[in-house]
Amino acid sequence: MTTGKDDKALRRRLARRLIVVQEEQRLRWSRELHDDLGQILASIALELHIVRADSHEMDTRLARAAMLIDQLSARVHDAAWSLRPADLDRLGLRASVEDLASVLCGQLGIPCEMDLEALSSPLPAEIALTLYRIAQEALTNIGKHAAPSRVSVTAHVQDDRLRLAIEDDGSGFDGTAEPGPGHLGLAGMKERLALVGGKLSIETAGGKGTTLYADVPLTG
């Protein structure tokens, strides 16, 4: 006979297994997009860039086709990155989160303050991936909904716990209200952090900006 505690532990194991399977699929799709489709597009672009026709009109059309292929290649690269960034495994969590923040702030044309030295030390793969996904979701939400003039992304270690903090001075929202369409990802972030023994907390108010804290344990 199972107890409520046993049922909760089973649900947690199943949820963690589901995340592992999802990330394995994302990694496979990312590699296929980047290595296979990306290589084909690069080859086509190279051919288009070096071929020359006998007429100005045809040259113009070829140049336009090469430009479109280049744009498509960039989108394939971005899609592969969003599925599972190769740099997360190759360069580590710090560089990957710095890249996320730099890209967002570059797109918005705003300053980005970063202090992520605490992410330089090796972390268990599950925790590193969880923190990456939290940063990805939080920064995406900022880009879509906050309209900030600055963003801050920091990480610090205290009492055997690592805290990732993502702050913006944008529109904020009512943290006591039911999540709207722009904040449905918060529940997913909380659940994902809970699976690695972590906790999500948010400080926000309408017109006052938002600070998101993701705390994870550094010991078992």
N, C-alpha and C positions, 0 to 999 in steps of 0.2 A: 504494500500500500504506500503510495507516494504522499508526501506532505506538501503544503504550500511552498515550503522552502525548496523542496526538490523540484517542484514545477518551475519555480523562478529560476533556479540554476540551469535547468534544461532549456528554458526559453533564452537565457543569456548565451548558452553555448550555441544554440541554433542561430541566434542573431549574429554572433561572431563568425560562425561558419559561413553564413550568407554574405557577410561583408568580404570575407576572404575570397569566396567564389566570384563576387562582383569585381573585386580588384584584379583577380587573375584574368577575367574576361576583358577588363579595360586594358590591362597590360598587353594581351594578345592583339586586341584591336589597334592599340596604339602602335605596336610594332609593325602590324600589317599596313597601316596607313602610312607610317613614316618610311619603312624600308621598301615596301613593294610599290604602292601607289606613288609615294613621293619620288622614288627613283625613276619611275616611268615618266612622270611629269617633268622631272629634271632633264631627262634625255630628250623629250619632245621640245622643251624650251631651248636646249642647246642647238638642236637642228634648226629651229626657227630663227635663232639669233644669227646663225652663220650662213643660212641660205640667202641668196639674192636672186630676184627675178629680173626679167628684161624690161619691165616697165615700172614707172614711178608708182602707178596705182597699185600694182601687185606688191611692190616693196612696202607701201603704206599698210596694206592689208596684212602682210606677214608680220610687220612690226606690231600691229594691233593684236594679232593672234598671240604673239610672243608675250605681250604685256598681260593678256588675259590668263595665259598659262602661268606666268609668274604670280599673279594674284591668287589663282587657284592653288598653287603650290604653298603659298603663305597660309591660306586657309586650312589646307590639309595639315600643315605643321602645327597650327594653333589647335586644331581638333585633336591631333595626336597628343599634344601637350596636356590638354584639358582632361583627356581620358586617363593618362598616366604619364607624368613627365619623366623622361629618361634621366634628367638631371637629379631627380630625387634619389635614385639609386647611385648615380655616378658622382654627383657633386655634393649631395647631402641636403639636409633639411634647410639649413641656413640659406644657402644659395638659392634654393627653390622658392622659399618664402620671400626673399629679397627680390627675386625676379617678378613674382606675382605683384608685390607692392609697387615696384618700379614701373611695370607695365600699366597698372591702373592709374597711378599718378601722372605718368606721361600722357595717357589718353585724356585725362581730365585737365592737364596743364596746371597742376597744383604741387606744392612742396610735399615731400614725404620724409618724415623723421623715422629713422630706423636704428635700433640698438638690439641686435640679434646675436650677440656673441654667445649667449647661453645656448643657442641652438647648434653651436659648432661641435660640441661633444657628442659622441655616438649615443644614440637612443635605440631602444628596442624597435624593430621594424614596424610593429603594429602601432606603437605610440607615435613614431615619426609620421607615418601615413595619416593617422588620425589628426594630428596637428596641422599637417599640410591641407587636408580637406577642410578643416575648420577655417584656416586662413583663406583658402580659396572661396568658400561660401561667404564668409564675412566681407571680404573685399569685393566680391561680385555684388552683394547687397548694397554696399556703399556706392559702387558705381551706378547702380540702377536707381537707387531711391534717395540717397542722402544729400546730394548736391553740396559737398563740403568744399571748404577753401584750403583745408590741410588734412593730412592723415598721418597717424603715428602707429608704428608697429614695433613692439618691444618684447623682450623675453628676459626673465630673471629667475634665478633659483633661490628658494628660501625654504628651510626646514624640510629638506628632502622632497620638495615639490617644485615643478617647473611651471611657471605662469607665462602664457602668451597673452599679450594685451594688444587689442586693435582698437584704436580710437579715431573718431572723426568729429569735426565741429559742424556737421550738417544738420539736417532737419530734425533728426531724432524721431521718436514716436512714443506713444503711451504704453509703457511697459506693463501696465496693469490690465490692459484690454486684451481681448482675444486676438491672436495673431491674424493680421490681414494677409492678402495675397503676397505682399512683398516680404513677409516674415515667416512664412511657413517652414523655411529651412531651419529655424531655431530649434524646433522640436527634434529634428533629425540630428542636429549638432549635439544637443543634450544627450540623446540616446547613444550616439556614437562615443562620446566621451565617457559615459557611464560604463561602457563595455570594457574600457581600459582602466577603470577605477578613477576616472577624472570627473570634473564638474565644470559646468558652464554657468557664468553669472554675467548679468548685463546691468549697466547703469545708463539710463536714457530718460529723456522727457522731450515733449514736443518743442522743437526749436532750440534745444539745448545740446544737440549732438548725442553720440552714443559711444560707450566704451564696453567692449566685450572682453571678458576674461575667460581663458581656457586653462584650467589647472589640471595637471597630471602628476601622478606619483613617480618618483625616480627609483623607488625601491619596491620590491615585491610585496 
